């Protein structure tokens, strides 16, 4: 297919755009990234033992925390624990 596209006079840039488009439409069916697993693990840890986040290098952001949520940060990552809903989010 690639050879026939090139033979028909399409530029390399158009072929690259075509390949990028194919890559976007082909799903990654069930392939889980390590970040997704890390996110779930940190959310579960935050709900069961939030004090352990400090052992992992997270610091509680007192300015962002409220009575309804506790915000823990480590670099560009944040873990937010929502007290009333008993839920956690890794962002």
C-alpha positions, 0 to 999 in steps of 0.5 A: 500500500505504501509503495502504491501511494508513493507511486501515485505521486503523493509526497512523503509528508502526506504519507506520514500524515496518512500513517499518523492517521492510521495509528490514531484510528487503530485502538490499543485494545486492552493495553494498559500503560504503567501510569494507569496502574500507578494511578490506581495503586496510588488512589487505593493507597490514599484511601486506605493509608494516606499517611504512607504518601509521605513515605513515598515523597508526597507532601501535603499541600495545606494551601490547596487542602480544605475540610473536604479534600486533602491534596498531596503533591510530589513534583508534577503529580498530585493525589487528592483525597475527597473526605465526604465521598471517600474517593481519591484521584491521582492527577 
